[in-house]
């Protein structure tokens, strides 16, 4: 596509963006030619939500289109020129279910709902201090700290909200542990990682178990302190990260699974690696750690690959060409569900534009692109 063709293609959008708001200037999307086109898979592209620094109201949405090879920055503002304040403050998660795209905006206490293909806003769901979103049988489930955004030893227990994906109305709510984070559903039970982050140093250390039929918490399983990520693999094992206490108790990775004769999950393995985030593709987990230590006032950054069948570390890095030296603060990770390409985001200094890196399955850099501030969460759009 030539420069002239690109301009003519997006001219109508630019005209809309500059004419719909009377008093506010809409910054149009910026388009960059990546050229990594792939029309052979069922994936049309992917969305990347940039968190934006807390209090800055700079959460933005980017989109990469595999049909055109174009990467667009600040996608939401241009598609929704009448929305005041745009996405809001701190985008904490993103997901697609059916024809809708859901963006969890933590400090704005809402979930923004868009048409997944056009990016046009459909509505919002008001949930206090919302964190992460998952989907199950026609419903969306959102974890929530419930209380205000505030470190408080008396912070209340968190909750999981159930949302009808047709009406976008809240249908049920269940109380869980303190400051819940990621969730997964296995065999009609939801497992929720509780952090207790607002109550430091008295962190929570449990995974809540919710029976989905009655939507009641039926168990809290001790795992490790300050839990965060919780991912399900193809064998229905759960992988859970502990952030530790940032001092003497390090970050760790735990495995939960069902044992023969048991209906509920139990902790079966503790893997002695730090882990901040992970993405599972086939039989392998790709992970990185940005482990902060209060004593040294510094981060220790590591990467690795784990075979989820044997639970063994098979590589100390999935990046094979030295590009990790360019990455200041790895902050997000995803794997293309068909090609196996690995995506890593770099938050850099947390207050300016970040970078998205794309690596081949063999670990070699294919391309990189400038993003919004604090690029973090990716979801893939089917055709």
C-alpha positions as CSV (number, residue, x, y, z in Angstrom):
1,X,0.0,0.0,0.0
2,X,1.5,3.3,-1.0
3,X,1.6,6.4,1.2
4,X,-1.1,8.0,-1.1
5,X,-3.3,5.0,-0.7
6,X,-3.0,5.0,3.0
7,X,-3.9,8.7,3.2
8,X,-7.0,8.2,1.0
9,X,-8.1,5.1,3.0
10,X,-8.0,6.9,6.3
11,X,-9.1,10.4,5.2
12,X,-12.8,9.9,6.0
13,X,-11.8,8.8,9.6
14,X,-9.7,11.9,10.0
15,X,-12.6,14.1,8.9
16,X,-14.9,12.5,11.4
17,X,-12.4,12.8,14.2
18,X,-11.8,16.5,13.6
19,X,-15.5,17.4,13.2
20,X,-17.4,15.6,15.9
21,X,-16.1,17.4,19.0
22,X,-16.7,21.1,19.2
23,X,-14.4,22.1,22.1
24,X,-12.0,19.2,22.4
25,X,-9.2,18.3,20.0
26,X,-9.2,14.7,19.0
27,X,-5.8,13.4,18.3
28,X,-6.1,11.2,15.2
29,X,-4.6,7.7,15.1
30,X,-1.0,7.4,14.0
31,X,-0.4,4.6,11.4
32,X,2.9,2.8,10.9
33,X,3.6,0.3,8.2
34,X,4.9,-3.0,9.8
35,X,4.6,-5.2,6.7
36,X,4.2,-8.5,8.6
37,X,1.0,-9.3,6.7
38,X,-0.6,-12.7,7.2
39,X,-3.9,-13.4,5.6
40,X,-3.6,-17.2,5.8
41,X,-4.6,-17.6,9.5
42,X,-8.0,-17.0,11.1
43,X,-6.6,-14.1,13.1
44,X,-7.4,-10.6,11.6
45,X,-5.2,-8.7,14.1
46,X,-4.8,-7.9,17.7
47,X,-5.6,-5.1,20.2
48,X,-3.0,-3.8,22.7
49,X,-4.2,-1.7,25.6
50,X,-1.7,0.8,27.1
51,X,-2.3,1.3,30.8
52,X,-1.1,4.9,31.1
53,X,0.5,6.1,34.3
54,X,-2.0,6.2,37.2
55,X,-3.7,9.6,37.5
56,X,-2.8,10.6,34.0
57,X,-6.0,9.5,32.3
58,X,-3.9,8.2,29.4
59,X,-5.2,4.7,28.8
60,X,-5.1,4.1,25.0
61,X,-5.8,1.4,22.6
62,X,-3.6,0.2,19.7
63,X,-4.5,-2.2,16.9
64,X,-2.4,-4.2,14.4
65,X,-4.1,-5.4,11.2
66,X,-2.6,-8.5,9.6
67,X,-4.5,-7.8,6.4
68,X,-2.9,-4.4,5.7
69,X,0.3,-4.7,7.8
70,X,-0.6,-1.4,9.5
71,X,-0.2,-0.7,13.2
72,X,-2.5,2.1,14.5
73,X,-1.8,4.0,17.7
74,X,-4.6,5.7,19.7
75,X,-7.2,3.7,17.9
76,X,-10.1,4.3,20.3
77,X,-10.1,8.1,20.2
78,X,-10.4,8.3,16.5
79,X,-13.2,5.7,16.3
80,X,-15.1,7.4,19.2
81,X,-14.7,11.1,18.8
82,X,-17.7,12.0,21.0
83,X,-16.5,10.2,24.1
84,X,-15.1,12.7,26.6
85,X,-11.9,11.6,28.5
86,X,-11.7,8.6,26.1
87,X,-10.8,5.3,27.8
88,X,-9.9,6.7,31.2
89,X,-7.3,5.9,33.9
90,X,-5.2,2.7,33.9
91,X,-6.3,0.0,31.5
92,X,-5.7,-3.2,33.4
93,X,-7.0,-6.0,31.1
94,X,-8.6,-6.7,27.7
95,X,-10.6,-9.5,26.2
96,X,-12.8,-10.4,23.3
97,X,-16.0,-12.5,23.7
98,X,-18.3,-13.0,20.8
99,X,-18.5,-9.7,18.9
100,X,-17.6,-7.5,21.8
101,X,-14.2,-6.2,23.0
102,X,-14.0,-5.5,26.8
103,X,-11.4,-3.2,28.3
104,X,-11.0,-3.1,32.1
105,X,-10.2,0.4,33.3
106,X,-9.0,0.0,36.9
107,X,-8.9,3.5,38.4
108,X,-11.9,4.7,36.3
109,X,-13.9,1.9,37.9
110,X,-15.5,0.6,34.7
111,X,-15.3,-1.9,31.9
112,X,-15.5,-0.3,28.4
113,X,-17.4,-2.4,25.8
114,X,-16.7,-1.9,22.1
115,X,-17.6,-3.6,18.9
116,X,-14.7,-5.9,18.4
117,X,-14.4,-5.3,14.7
118,X,-15.1,-1.6,14.4
119,X,-13.8,-0.4,17.7
120,X,-17.0,1.7,18.2
121,X,-18.1,2.1,21.8
122,X,-21.2,0.1,22.8
123,X,-21.4,1.0,26.5
124,X,-19.7,0.6,29.9
125,X,-20.1,-1.5,33.0
126,X,-19.5,0.2,36.3
127,X,-17.5,-1.9,38.7
128,X,-15.4,-0.5,41.5
129,X,-11.6,-0.9,41.3
130,X,-11.9,-3.6,38.6
131,X,-8.9,-5.7,37.7
132,X,-9.3,-8.6,35.3
133,X,-11.9,-10.2,33.1
134,X,-12.7,-13.7,32.0
135,X,-15.7,-15.3,30.1
136,X,-17.8,-18.4,30.6
137,X,-21.1,-19.6,29.1
138,X,-22.4,-16.2,28.0
139,X,-21.2,-14.3,31.0
140,X,-18.3,-12.0,31.7
141,X,-16.6,-12.2,35.1
142,X,-14.6,-9.3,36.5
143,X,-12.4,-9.3,39.6
144,X,-12.6,-6.3,41.8
145,X,-10.8,-4.9,44.8
146,X,-14.2,-3.3,45.8
147,X,-12.6,-0.6,48.0
148,X,-10.9,2.6,47.0
149,X,-7.5,2.7,45.3
150,X,-5.6,3.0,48.5
151,X,-3.1,1.1,50.6
152,X,-5.1,0.3,53.8
153,X,-4.5,-2.4,56.4
154,X,-8.3,-2.5,56.8
155,X,-9.1,-2.7,53.1
156,X,-12.2,-4.8,52.5
157,X,-12.4,-8.2,50.9
158,X,-12.7,-8.2,47.1
159,X,-15.3,-9.7,44.8
160,X,-16.0,-11.2,41.5
161,X,-18.9,-9.7,39.5
162,X,-20.9,-11.6,36.9
163,X,-22.1,-9.6,33.9
164,X,-24.6,-10.6,31.2
165,X,-22.8,-10.1,27.9
166,X,-26.1,-9.2,26.0
167,X,-27.6,-6.6,28.4
168,X,-24.2,-5.6,29.9
169,X,-26.0,-5.7,33.3
170,X,-24.5,-7.1,36.5
171,X,-26.3,-10.3,37.4
172,X,-24.5,-11.7,40.5
173,X,-21.6,-10.9,42.8
174,X,-19.6,-13.1,45.2
175,X,-17.1,-12.1,47.9
176,X,-13.7,-13.6,47.7
177,X,-10.3,-12.9,49.3
178,X,-8.4,-9.7,49.6
179,X,-7.6,-7.8,46.4
180,X,-8.3,-10.5,43.9
181,X,-6.5,-10.6,40.6
182,X,-6.6,-13.1,37.7
183,X,-9.2,-15.9,37.4
184,X,-9.8,-19.1,35.4
185,X,-12.7,-21.6,35.1
186,X,-12.1,-25.3,35.2
187,X,-15.1,-27.8,35.2
188,X,-17.6,-25.2,36.4
189,X,-15.4,-23.9,39.2
190,X,-13.7,-20.6,39.1
191,X,-10.3,-20.1,40.7
192,X,-9.3,-16.6,41.8
193,X,-5.8,-15.5,42.8
194,X,-6.0,-13.2,45.9
195,X,-3.1,-10.8,46.5
196,X,-3.9,-8.8,49.6
197,X,-1.7,-6.1,48.1
198,X,-3.5,-3.2,49.8
199,X,-2.8,-4.9,53.2
200,X,1.0,-5.3,52.9
201,X,2.9,-6.7,54.7
202,X,-0.1,-8.9,55.7
203,X,-0.7,-10.3,52.2
204,X,-3.4,-12.8,51.3
205,X,-2.0,-16.2,50.3
206,X,-5.1,-18.0,48.9
207,X,-6.9,-19.0,45.8
208,X,-10.6,-18.7,46.1
209,X,-12.8,-21.4,44.6
210,X,-16.2,-20.4,43.4
211,X,-18.9,-22.9,42.5
212,X,-20.3,-21.4,39.3
213,X,-23.9,-22.8,39.5
214,X,-24.6,-21.2,42.8
215,X,-22.0,-18.5,42.4
216,X,-20.7,-19.1,46.0
217,X,-17.2,-19.3,47.4
218,X,-16.8,-22.8,48.6
219,X,-13.1,-22.9,49.5
220,X,-9.9,-20.9,49.9
221,X,-6.8,-22.8,49.1
222,X,-3.4,-21.6,50.6
223,X,-0.8,-21.2,47.9
224,X,1.6,-18.4,48.3
225,X,1.7,-14.7,49.4
226,X,0.7,-11.8,47.1
227,X,-0.7,-13.9,44.3
228,X,-1.2,-12.3,40.9
229,X,-1.3,-14.3,37.6
230,X,-3.4,-17.4,37.2
231,X,-3.4,-19.2,33.8
232,X,-5.0,-22.5,32.7
233,X,-3.1,-24.8,30.4
234,X,-4.5,-27.3,27.8
235,X,-4.4,-30.1,30.5
236,X,-6.5,-28.0,32.9
237,X,-3.6,-27.4,35.3
238,X,-3.4,-24.0,36.8
239,X,-0.2,-21.9,37.0
240,X,-0.2,-19.2,39.6
241,X,2.4,-16.6,40.3
242,X,3.4,-15.1,43.7
243,X,5.0,-11.7,43.8
244,X,6.5,-12.4,47.2
245,X,7.0,-9.5,49.7
246,X,9.7,-7.6,47.6
247,X,12.2,-8.2,50.4
248,X,13.0,-11.7,51.8
249,X,10.3,-13.8,50.2
250,X,11.0,-14.1,46.5
251,X,8.5,-14.4,43.6
252,X,7.5,-18.0,42.9
253,X,5.5,-20.0,40.4
254,X,3.0,-22.7,41.6
255,X,1.1,-25.5,39.9
256,X,-2.4,-26.6,40.9
257,X,-4.2,-29.7,39.5
258,X,-6.6,-32.4,40.3
259,X,-5.3,-35.6,41.8
260,X,-7.0,-38.9,41.0
261,X,-10.1,-39.3,43.3
262,X,-10.2,-35.5,44.1
263,X,-12.8,-33.1,42.7
264,X,-10.9,-30.0,43.7
265,X,-7.5,-28.6,42.8
266,X,-4.5,-29.0,45.1
267,X,-1.1,-27.4,44.9
268,X,1.2,-30.1,43.5
269,X,4.4,-28.2,42.6
270,X,6.4,-25.1,43.5
271,X,8.8,-24.1,40.7
272,X,11.7,-22.0,42.1
273,X,11.7,-19.2,39.5
274,X,10.5,-15.6,39.7
275,X,7.6,-15.0,37.3
276,X,5.7,-11.7,36.6
277,X,3.7,-12.8,33.6
278,X,3.4,-15.8,31.3
279,X,1.8,-17.0,28.0
280,X,1.0,-20.6,27.2
281,X,1.3,-22.0,23.7
282,X,0.9,-25.7,23.1
283,X,3.1,-27.5,25.6
284,X,5.3,-24.6,26.5
285,X,5.0,-21.6,28.8
286,X,6.9,-18.4,28.0
287,X,7.5,-16.2,31.0
288,X,9.4,-13.2,32.2
289,X,10.1,-11.8,35.6
290,X,10.6,-8.1,36.6
291,X,11.3,-8.8,40.3
292,X,11.6,-5.6,42.4
293,X,13.6,-5.7,45.7
294,X,13.1,-3.0,48.3
295,X,16.5,-3.5,49.8
296,X,18.5,-3.0,46.6
297,X,15.8,-0.6,45.0
298,X,16.3,-2.4,41.7
299,X,14.7,-4.9,39.4
300,X,16.1,-8.3,38.4
301,X,14.9,-9.2,35.0
302,X,14.8,-12.8,33.7
303,X,13.1,-14.8,30.9
304,X,12.4,-18.5,30.5
305,X,10.5,-21.4,28.9
306,X,8.8,-24.2,30.9
307,X,7.6,-27.5,29.5
308,X,4.1,-27.7,31.0
309,X,4.0,-31.5,30.8
310,X,7.2,-32.1,32.8
311,X,7.0,-28.8,34.7
312,X,10.8,-28.4,34.0
313,X,12.6,-25.3,32.8
314,X,13.8,-26.0,29.3
315,X,15.4,-22.6,28.5
316,X,16.6,-19.6,30.4
317,X,15.3,-17.3,27.6
318,X,13.0,-17.4,24.7
319,X,14.8,-14.5,23.1
320,X,17.8,-15.9,21.2
321,X,19.3,-12.8,19.4
322,X,20.2,-10.6,22.3
323,X,17.2,-8.3,21.9
324,X,16.5,-8.6,25.6
325,X,19.2,-6.1,26.1
326,X,17.0,-3.5,24.4
327,X,14.1,-4.1,26.7
328,X,14.1,-1.9,29.8
329,X,11.0,-3.2,31.7
330,X,9.1,-6.2,30.2
331,X,5.5,-5.6,31.0
332,X,3.3,-7.8,28.9
333,X,3.5,-11.0,26.9
334,X,1.3,-12.9,24.4
335,X,1.7,-15.6,21.8
336,X,-0.1,-15.6,18.5
337,X,-2.6,-18.5,18.8
338,X,-1.7,-20.0,15.3
339,X,1.7,-18.8,14.2
340,X,3.4,-19.0,17.6
341,X,4.9,-15.5,17.3
342,X,5.8,-14.2,20.7
343,X,5.0,-10.6,21.7
344,X,6.7,-8.7,24.5
345,X,6.0,-5.2,25.6
346,X,8.4,-2.7,27.1
347,X,7.1,-0.1,29.6
348,X,10.5,1.7,29.6
349,X,10.3,4.5,32.2
350,X,6.5,4.2,32.7
351,X,5.8,7.8,31.7
352,X,6.5,7.9,27.9
353,X,5.8,5.8,24.9
354,X,6.7,2.1,25.2
355,X,7.7,-0.5,22.6
356,X,6.1,-3.7,21.3
357,X,8.4,-6.5,20.1
358,X,7.5,-9.4,17.9
359,X,9.7,-12.5,17.9
360,X,9.5,-15.6,15.8
361,X,8.8,-18.9,17.6
362,X,12.5,-19.6,17.3
363,X,13.2,-16.4,19.4
364,X,14.4,-13.9,16.7
365,X,13.2,-10.4,16.5
366,X,10.8,-9.9,13.5
367,X,9.8,-6.3,14.2
368,X,9.2,-3.7,16.9
369,X,6.9,-0.6,17.0
370,X,6.3,2.4,19.3
371,X,3.2,2.1,21.4
372,X,1.3,4.3,24.0
373,X,2.4,4.6,27.6
374,X,2.9,1.4,29.5
375,X,1.8,-1.2,26.9
376,X,0.5,-4.2,28.8
377,X,-2.3,-6.4,27.6
378,X,-3.0,-8.1,24.2
379,X,-6.1,-9.9,22.8
380,X,-6.3,-11.4,19.3
381,X,-9.2,-10.7,16.9
382,X,-10.6,-13.5,14.7
383,X,-11.8,-12.7,11.2
